[in-house]
Amino acid sequence: MKAKQIESYLVENYGECRHNPTQFEKALGITSKSYEVDSFKLFLFIVENRPIESMHTHSYGFHTANGRELIENFQNNYYNN
């Protein structure tokens, strides 16, 4: 996803974009490549907590170890790049 798409989605669905869309785009790209997951699915997982079935990110509505690792990796990429 591109920064403009991220910003548009967040503004359209939540009324504002509280994040830096450029950093968000970079973190999505790096994380999605590292884990070989679609960037839009990753975006929805991060923003809306939607499960990524192929990665088993949730179990009974809670994050699995995979889900927590994915979030932590995304956060590291967002804040450190």
N, C-alpha and C positions, 0 to 999 in steps of 0.2 A: 504494500500500500504506500501511496505517496503522502507527503505531509498535508497537502491540500485536502485529500480524501479523508484523512484522519480528522483534521479540523472540521470539515463539513459534517462528517458523521456525528461527531461529538456535539457540535452546535445544534444540529437538526434534532438529535435525540435527547440531549441533556441541557440545551439552552446556552452552553458555553464550553470552551475548551480551556481547561485549567492546566494543561500540560504543554510543553514545548513540542509542537508537532514535528519539527525537524529531528529532534533527539528521539522522539517516539518512533519515527520512520527508521532511523538508524538502528535502534534497539530491536525493532521488529525484524529488520533484515538480517542482522547478525544472529539473533536467537532462532529465527525460522530456518536459516541455513544450518546452524549447529545441530538442530534437532530434526531436520528434514521434515518440517511441518509447514503447511500452507500459511502464509502471513495473515490472511484474513481470518482464518480459524484461530490463530494465535491472538490476533487483535480482539476478537470476540471473547476469548478466554480471559484475557487480561482485563478488558473493560467491563464485560457483562457476566463474567464467571460461567460462561457456557462451556460444557465439557468438550474435550477433544477425544472422541471415542477411540481413535486409533492409538492414542498415547495413554489411555487409561488414567486421565487426570482427576477423575472423581470416583468415589465409592460411597454409596448411600448419601450422596449430597455433600460429602466432605472431600477436600483435596487429598489425593494420595501422595506418596513420596515423589512420584513423577511430577505431579501437578505443582507441588511446593518447589521442587528443583527448577521447573520451568519458570515459575514466577520469580524466584531468586535470581536466576540467570538473566531474565529480562531486566529486572531492576538494576543489576550490576551493569548491564550494557547501557541502560538509560542514563544512569548517574555518572558513569565513568567514561563515556565516549562523547 
